């Protein structure tokens, strides 16, 4: 079974709350941004979810990480029904705002 962007399917993605956000935070951390671990913890992201994202994203270069995160948001938006129009055409920022509205503001 394949997962995001044709990569291996991960059972942790099925259980992960707001997976695009988790992977986006992980990508920022891998890119050297400071304070991401504290931010993740303060927003309820589990260490197990972060570790799963690290294992997926670490081997990828920056462009591939970006594509992986974008595709994860797209897939999640379609699955959960918070996509408006074609999510493939939206930026990670826009998809992240839609995901936040879905997960945090609507309580999913």
C-alpha positions as CSV (number, residue, x, y, z in Angstrom):
1,X,0.0,0.0,0.0
2,X,1.3,3.5,-0.8
3,X,1.0,6.6,1.2
4,X,1.7,10.3,0.7
5,X,3.4,11.2,-2.6
6,X,3.8,7.6,-3.5
7,X,5.9,6.8,-0.4
8,X,5.3,3.9,2.0
9,X,1.9,3.9,3.7
10,X,2.2,4.6,7.4
11,X,-0.5,3.4,9.9
12,X,0.4,6.4,12.1
13,X,-1.0,8.8,9.6
14,X,-4.4,7.3,10.0
15,X,-4.4,8.1,13.7
16,X,-2.5,11.4,13.5
17,X,-4.5,14.5,14.2
18,X,-3.8,17.2,11.6
19,X,-0.9,15.3,9.9
20,X,0.0,18.2,7.6
21,X,0.7,20.4,10.6
22,X,2.8,17.7,12.2
23,X,4.9,17.2,9.1
24,X,5.1,20.9,8.4
25,X,6.6,21.5,11.9
26,X,8.9,18.6,11.4
27,X,10.1,20.0,8.1
28,X,10.9,23.3,9.8
29,X,12.8,21.6,12.6
30,X,14.8,19.6,10.0
31,X,15.6,22.9,8.2
32,X,17.2,24.2,11.4
33,X,14.4,26.4,12.8
34,X,14.6,26.7,16.5
35,X,11.8,26.4,19.0
36,X,9.8,23.9,17.0
37,X,9.9,21.1,19.6
38,X,8.4,23.4,22.2
39,X,5.8,24.7,19.8
40,X,4.8,21.2,18.8
41,X,4.5,20.2,22.5
42,X,2.5,23.3,23.4
43,X,0.1,22.4,20.5
44,X,-0.4,18.8,21.6
45,X,1.7,17.1,19.0
46,X,2.9,13.8,20.4
47,X,6.6,12.7,20.3
48,X,5.5,9.6,18.5
49,X,3.9,11.6,15.7
50,X,7.0,13.8,15.4
51,X,9.3,10.8,15.2
52,X,7.1,9.3,12.5
53,X,7.4,12.5,10.5
54,X,11.1,12.7,11.0
55,X,11.6,9.2,9.7
56,X,9.7,10.1,6.5
57,X,11.1,13.6,5.9
58,X,14.7,13.3,7.0
59,X,16.0,11.4,3.9
60,X,14.3,14.0,1.5
61,X,15.9,17.1,0.2
62,X,14.1,20.5,0.8
63,X,12.1,20.4,-2.5
64,X,10.9,16.8,-1.9
65,X,10.0,17.7,1.7
66,X,7.9,20.6,0.5
67,X,6.1,18.3,-2.0
68,X,5.5,15.6,0.6
69,X,4.0,18.1,3.1
70,X,1.8,19.7,0.4
71,X,0.5,16.3,-0.7
72,X,-0.2,15.3,2.8
73,X,-2.3,18.5,3.3
74,X,-4.1,17.8,0.0
75,X,-4.9,14.2,0.9
76,X,-6.1,15.2,4.3
77,X,-8.2,18.1,3.0
78,X,-10.0,15.7,0.6
79,X,-10.4,12.9,3.1
80,X,-11.8,15.2,5.8
81,X,-13.8,17.4,3.5
82,X,-12.3,20.8,4.3
83,X,-11.0,21.3,0.7
84,X,-12.4,24.2,-1.1
85,X,-12.0,23.9,-4.9
86,X,-8.9,22.0,-6.0
87,X,-6.5,21.7,-3.0
88,X,-3.7,20.8,-5.4
89,X,-3.7,24.4,-6.5
90,X,-3.5,25.8,-3.0
91,X,-0.3,26.6,-1.1
92,X,0.8,24.9,2.0
93,X,0.0,28.1,3.9
94,X,-3.6,28.2,2.7
95,X,-4.1,24.4,3.3
96,X,-2.7,24.9,6.7
97,X,-5.2,27.6,7.5
98,X,-8.0,25.4,6.3
99,X,-6.7,22.5,8.4
100,X,-6.5,24.7,11.5
101,X,-10.1,25.8,11.0
102,X,-11.2,22.2,10.6
103,X,-9.2,20.7,13.5
104,X,-8.9,23.5,16.0
105,X,-11.8,25.9,15.4
106,X,-14.4,23.3,14.5
107,X,-13.2,20.8,17.1
108,X,-12.4,17.8,15.0
